Amino acid sequence: MVSILIVDDERPIRQVLARWLSDAGYRTAEADGADAAMASMAAESSAVVLCDVQMPGHDGLWLTRQLRAQHPATAIVLVTGITTVPPSMSMQDGVLAYLVKPFKRETLLEAVQQGVKWHEQALASGERAATSEELDRWLDRLEKG
């Protein structure tokens, strides 16, 4: 069963996302911040990390850099309440998608499915970190079928 790590400082959001993902057949783990997420990943790596951008302590962008360095085959989906994605977020290596709160269950499941495919491809290619350019090419190929 594919494991998804949900990182958000708001417990109700983690619970809703976990329920949606569990109902879709995924195994979920939850972390209330970046440090807890890194500890969770050290214990058991997840295929996809759903990460809130704005959290107390280390933010989601810090976590993205740590995940890229230590878990390069993990797909990252950033979750944000920010309606426009600033360049500092859009240029993060290894970020597969951005979900703007509130979003629908279908949007979440689509992003996670893409993340799982990306993760499997990354594992097959030797678990190296993908660049933003490589992610763009991969997404283009996925969209074209």
C-alpha positions as a Python dict, from the first residue, in 0.01 Angstrom:
ca = {
    (1, 'M'): (0, 0, 0),
    (2, 'V'): (134, 342, -97),
    (3, 'S'): (216, 573, 195),
    (4, 'I'): (134, 945, 193),
    (5, 'L'): (266, 1186, 459),
    (6, 'I'): (40, 1480, 539),
    (7, 'V'): (220, 1777, 694),
    (8, 'D'): (3, 2060, 825),
    (9, 'D'): (-6, 2245, 1154),
    (10, 'E'): (-389, 2240, 1149),
    (11, 'R'): (-519, 1909, 1282),
    (12, 'P'): (-866, 1931, 1116),
    (13, 'I'): (-704, 1970, 774),
    (14, 'R'): (-476, 1671, 835),
    (15, 'Q'): (-777, 1465, 942),
    (16, 'V'): (-985, 1550, 634),
    (17, 'L'): (-696, 1482, 396),
    (18, 'A'): (-618, 1154, 574),
    (19, 'R'): (-980, 1043, 547),
    (20, 'W'): (-998, 1128, 175),
    (21, 'L'): (-672, 944, 105),
    (22, 'S'): (-760, 643, 321),
    (23, 'D'): (-1095, 613, 143),
    (24, 'A'): (-900, 606, -186),
    (25, 'G'): (-682, 318, -64),
    (26, 'Y'): (-371, 501, 53),
    (27, 'R'): (-195, 454, 387),
    (28, 'T'): (-142, 787, 558),
    (29, 'A'): (83, 932, 824),
    (30, 'E'): (49, 1278, 975),
    (31, 'A'): (295, 1537, 1101),
    (32, 'D'): (213, 1872, 1258),
    (33, 'G'): (528, 2046, 1133),
    (34, 'A'): (849, 2016, 936),
    (35, 'D'): (1057, 1866, 1217),
    (36, 'A'): (795, 1599, 1285),
    (37, 'A'): (777, 1529, 911),
    (38, 'M'): (1152, 1469, 890),
    (39, 'A'): (1133, 1234, 1189),
    (40, 'S'): (846, 1047, 1026),
    (41, 'M'): (1037, 1017, 698),
    (42, 'A'): (1343, 888, 882),
    (43, 'A'): (1129, 614, 1037),
    (44, 'E'): (947, 524, 714),
    (45, 'S'): (978, 703, 382),
    (46, 'S'): (656, 803, 204),
    (47, 'A'): (596, 807, -170),
    (48, 'V'): (430, 1148, -157),
    (49, 'V'): (442, 1431, 96),
    (50, 'L'): (153, 1677, 110),
    (51, 'C'): (299, 1982, 278),
    (52, 'D'): (144, 2305, 396),
    (53, 'V'): (358, 2604, 303),
    (54, 'Q'): (294, 2827, 602),
    (55, 'M'): (366, 2655, 933),
    (56, 'P'): (520, 2767, 1261),
    (57, 'G'): (891, 2695, 1288),
    (58, 'H'): (1031, 2563, 963),
    (59, 'D'): (799, 2631, 670),
    (60, 'G'): (708, 2406, 381),
    (61, 'L'): (981, 2545, 157),
    (62, 'W'): (1245, 2451, 414),
    (63, 'L'): (1092, 2105, 434),
    (64, 'T'): (1098, 2075, 55),
    (65, 'R'): (1473, 2142, 49),
    (66, 'Q'): (1534, 1886, 325),
    (67, 'L'): (1323, 1622, 151),
    (68, 'R'): (1500, 1682, -180),
    (69, 'A'): (1836, 1629, -12),
    (70, 'Q'): (1746, 1327, 200),
    (71, 'H'): (1457, 1160, 15),
    (72, 'P'): (1499, 1250, -352),
    (73, 'A'): (1247, 995, -480),
    (74, 'T'): (964, 1140, -269),
    (75, 'A'): (714, 1348, -465),
    (76, 'I'): (612, 1674, -300),
    (77, 'V'): (277, 1848, -329),
    (78, 'L'): (259, 2187, -161),
    (79, 'V'): (-71, 2291, -5),
    (80, 'T'): (-128, 2660, 49),
    (81, 'G'): (-389, 2918, 132),
    (82, 'I'): (-199, 3169, -82),
    (83, 'T'): (-402, 3230, -397),
    (84, 'T'): (-105, 3338, -611),
    (85, 'V'): (208, 3128, -607),
    (86, 'P'): (514, 3349, -554),
    (87, 'P'): (828, 3278, -759),
    (88, 'S'): (1010, 3147, -450),
    (89, 'M'): (755, 2865, -435),
    (90, 'S'): (713, 2797, -804),
    (91, 'M'): (1086, 2746, -852),
    (92, 'Q'): (1128, 2481, -584),
    (93, 'D'): (1293, 2168, -720),
    (94, 'G'): (1094, 1853, -670),
    (95, 'V'): (756, 2016, -619),
    (96, 'L'): (510, 1836, -840),
    (97, 'A'): (197, 2042, -773),
    (98, 'Y'): (45, 2324, -571),
    (99, 'L'): (-302, 2288, -423),
    (100, 'V'): (-470, 2610, -316),
    (101, 'K'): (-704, 2573, -18),
    (102, 'P'): (-988, 2499, -31),
    (103, 'F'): (-966, 2228, -295),
    (104, 'K'): (-1184, 1934, -391),
    (105, 'R'): (-1119, 1570, -312),
    (106, 'E'): (-1075, 1497, -684),
    (107, 'T'): (-803, 1760, -712),
    (108, 'L'): (-616, 1606, -420),
    (109, 'L'): (-645, 1253, -555),
    (110, 'E'): (-525, 1359, -899),
    (111, 'A'): (-217, 1530, -753),
    (112, 'V'): (-141, 1228, -535),
    (113, 'Q'): (-180, 988, -829),
    (114, 'Q'): (67, 1198, -1030),
    (115, 'G'): (299, 1201, -729),
    (116, 'V'): (287, 822, -697),
    (117, 'K'): (371, 782, -1067),
    (118, 'W'): (657, 1030, -1033),
    (119, 'H'): (784, 850, -722),
    (120, 'E'): (784, 514, -900),
    (121, 'Q'): (971, 665, -1194),
    (122, 'A'): (1223, 828, -961),
    (123, 'L'): (1287, 496, -787),
    (124, 'A'): (1336, 326, -1123),
    (125, 'S'): (1592, 589, -1224),
    (126, 'G'): (1802, 549, -910),
    (127, 'E'): (1644, 783, -653),
    (128, 'R'): (1817, 1098, -762),
    (129, 'A'): (1663, 1438, -711),
    (130, 'A'): (1471, 1574, -1007),
    (131, 'T'): (1512, 1933, -1117),
    (132, 'S'): (1222, 2166, -1195),
    (133, 'E'): (1303, 2130, -1565),
    (134, 'E'): (1284, 1749, -1541),
    (135, 'L'): (952, 1773, -1358),
    (136, 'D'): (814, 2002, -1628),
    (137, 'R'): (917, 1754, -1900),
    (138, 'W'): (766, 1465, -1704),
    (139, 'L'): (437, 1650, -1655),
    (140, 'D'): (427, 1744, -2025),
    (141, 'R'): (469, 1377, -2121),
    (142, 'L'): (200, 1274, -1870),
    (143, 'E'): (-49, 1529, -2006),
    (144, 'K'): (16, 1424, -2367),
    (145, 'G'): (-46, 1061, -2272),
}
